[in-house]
């Protein structure tokens, strides 16, 4: 394998065009070598607009290309499992967009397909690689708020088109799957625990059968109570807060930071208050670099694929609790 991995992009999804592909093209250890679509014309147009040298008119052609070292899978949620498993069968290490699958059962089959073959696999939760997230986790672990007792998170933004794939039940859409998954993930990450019980309420859209908004509660073994809300019809917000016996941490820009953004972590402890300015970083670039480093150095990724399965288990339970599972 060369000193830089050669990425193949499975589909012409907008997340790839706008965020991930430009970030991958800036990595120190990878290049974007090919893109595939079900339409060659579409793939060629996408490749020309993003500076990708090779375009394929089928996903199978990409998976059969011996010059591709790893696959990035940004297909709709409902197609993550089938095509990620196809990647495993083709021997291609794969970075799959979040949420990992339509449900935890699918997610486990995906992880097992890679594990059985000894092939690298990870979920693309980019925010975990941002120095802000790393710093907040270090603060929590060092007792910056004392014993954590409560967490709160919100991730919402407005969708105006009813044709958006996030509004399709068949494509595993909905606010929890699209953005609420971040809220669940950050609580699991910061506590280092899996919730014992969950509860949820949802509002289903008038013109679709997905949760356009959902509020959930997670109760963790240590006693931490987490509550969150997600939504596809509300003003854009992506925050989380951690409160403890001795202090509080507020993160106003928690999940979708811009590459040039210097987010601020606000910290109260006793009578003191400080604002911690975090250096700007492209978390998509850092995520892709970690995956490439893992592949080049024969080590596990920072976050194992099984973590994606556990996140999906919580999502499944929340959707059932809300009556939309």
N, C-alpha and C positions, 0 to 999 in steps of 0.2 A: 504494500500500500504506500502511496506517496506521502510526503510530509503535510499535505493538505488533503482533506477528504473532499470528494466530489459529490455534491448534493444533487438529488433528483427531486423535483417538486411534483407531487401527485395532485394535479388539478390546477385550475386557474382561479382559485378562490380569491376574494378581495383581501382577506387577511394576509395572504401571501404577497399580493401585489403591493399593498400599502405599507405593511409592517415588516413581515418576516424576511422576505427576499432581500430588500435593501439592507437589512441588518446582517443577514448571512454574507452578503457581498462585502461587508466591512470586517469580517472576522479575520484573525491572523492565521487560522488553521483550516479554512475551508473555502471552496468556491462553489457557485451555483452553476452546474454543468448542463442540466436538461430540465425540461418541463413537459408534462403530458396532459392531454385533454382527450375527451371522447371525440373531439373534432380536431383534425389536423390544422384546419384553417384558424380555428380559435387558438390552438397552441402556438402556431407560428406568429400570430398577431401579438399574443401575450409575450412570447420570447423576444420579439423585436422591441416591444415597449419597455422591457425590463433588462435588456442586455444579456439574455441567456442564449448561449450558442446553439443549443440543440432543442428541437421540438418534436414531440411524438403525438400521433393521432390516436393512441390507445394507451391505457395504463399498463397493459401487459408488455408493450414494447419497452417502456421505461424499466420495468422490473427485470427484463431480460438483458438489459444493457450491462455488459461486464465492466464498463468504465464508470459505473455509478457505484459509489461506496456506501451511501446512506440515503434514506428517503425521508422527506418531510411530508406528512399527511394532513392537509387542512380541509379534507372533504367534509360534507355535512355530517353531523353527529351520528346519524343513522347508518352511515357508510364507513365509519371508522373501523369497526370490527372486521368486516369482510375484507377490506383492502389492506389493513394492517396484517391480518393473518396471511393474506397473499404475499405480502412483503416478507414475512417470516419464512414462508415456504420457498420463496425465491432467494433466501439467504441474505436479505437486505436489512441491516440495522435501521430502525425507524424511530423518528420523533413524531409523535401523534398529537394533534391539537387536543386541547381540553374542550369539554369533558371527554374522558377517555372513550366512552361508548354510550349506547342507549340505556344500558342498565349494568348493574354489577356483574351479572352472569356473563354478559358479552365481554365485559372488561377482563374478567378472570380468564376466559378462553383466549383472549389476545395475549395476556401476559404469559400464560402457559405455553402458547405456541412459540414464543421467543425463548422462554426459559428452557424448554425441552431441546431446543436446537443450539443453545448457547449463544444466542444472538442478542445484541444490545437493543434495548427498547426503553423509551421514556415518554412521559406526558409533558406537553409543552405549556406548563404553567410558568410563564416568563417572569412574573412579578417576584417569584422566590429568589431570583438571581440578582435583583437590584440591590445595591449596597444599603438602601434604606431598610429593606426587609431584613437583611442580614444584621444590620445594626440594632433594629428593634428587638429581634430575637436574642441578641447578645445582652441587651439591656434587661429583658425579662429574666433571662437565665441568671443574671448577676444580682437580681433582687432590686431592680430600680423602682419597682412599685410595691415591694414587699411580696406577700403572698397574693397571687392573682385570685380575684373573686368573681369578676364579671368582664365580659367582652361584648362589644357591639360593632356591627358592620353594616354598611349600606352600599349597594352597587345598583344604580339605575341609569337609564338613558332613554330618550324618546324614539320610538320607531313610528314612522308615518305611512309606510307602505305595507298594505295587507299582504303583498306578495313576498315579503321578506321571509327567508327560510326559517328565521327564528320564530315565526308565527305558525309553523307547520308541525302538527303532532306527528305526522308520518315521518318527518325528518328529525324527530326527537328535539323539537324546539321548546320554547318557554323561557321565562325569566330565570328560573332556578338553574336550568341547564346552561344557559348562556352566561349569566353574570352572578347569580347567587352561588354558583359553584366556587367562586373566589372567596366569598364570605365564609362558606363552610371550610374551605381549605386553609384560610389564614387562622381560623380558630383551632383547627387540628394541628397546624404547624406551631403556633405559639404555645399551646398547652402541652404538645407532645403526647396527646391522648386521643382516644376514640370516644365519642359521646355514648353514654349509657342509655339515654332516652332522648327522644326528639318529639317536637310538636310543631304543627304548621297550619296556617290558614292561607287560602289562595283566592284570587279573583280571576275567573276565566273570562276570556274575551268574548264579546258579543258576536264577532264574526269568525271565531276560530275556537278550538278546544284546548288551547294551551294556557298555562298560568301567565297572565300578563303582569301580575304582581303576586308576590308571595312573602309572607312573614313567617320566620321560623325560630324555634327555641331549641338549643342543644344543652344538655346537662352532662358534664364530664365527671369521671370518677373522683377527681380531686375536689369536687364541689363547685368548680367554675360553672357559671351559667352564662351561656352565650345567646344573644338574640340578634337577628339580622332581618333585613328586608331587601328584596330584589324587585326590579321592575323594568318593563319595556315601554312604559307610557309616561315616565316622570323625568323631570329635569336631571341632567347628568350629574351624578355624585358617585364617588368611589372612595369611601373612608372606612377606617376602623379605629376603635378605641379599646384600651386595656386598662382596667381599674384594679387596684389591689389594696391591701391593708395600709399601705404607706404612701401610695402615690397613684399617678395616672399618666398614661401616654396617649396622645391624640395624633393620628396620622390622617391628614386631610386629603392627600393625594396618594392613595394606597396601592392601586393595582395597575393603572394604565398611564404611567408616567411618560412624558415626552422625552426624546433623547437629550434635548438641551435643557430640561427642567431640573432645577435644584430643589427637590422637595424638602419640606421642613417638618421635623418631628418635634412636637411640643410635649414637654415633660414637666409635670408637677410632682414634687415630693415634699411633704410637710408644708412649710411656708415658702419654699423656693420654687422658682419657675425658670426654665431655660428653653430656648429654641435652638435646635440642632439642625444646621443646614447640611444636607447630604449632597455630595458631589453628583453632578449630572452623569448619567450612564444610559446606554441603550440595553435594556434588560433582554431584548430579543437576541442581540449580539452575544451577550454573556451566556445566555442559555445555549445557543448554537455552539459556542466555543467549548462549553463544558461537555456537550455531547461528543463533539469532535475529539476533544482531548481524551475522553473515555475510550473512544474507538481506537485512536492512535496509540494509546498507552495500555490498552487491554485492562482497563479498570471499570468498575461500575459507574454509572452516572451519579451525580450528587443526590438525586431523588429517584429511588427505584420505581419501576413500573407498578409494583404492587401497591404503592401509595395511591395511585390512580384508582385502583380497584376499591380501596377502602373509602376514598372520597365518594365514589359512585354508590357504595353501600349506604352512606348517610343520605345522599340525594334520593335514592330509592325510598328510604324510610320517610323522608320528608314529603315526597310526592304522595305516598300512601296516606300519611297523616292528614294531608291537605285535601284528600279525596280526588286527586288528579293523577294518581299513579296507574 
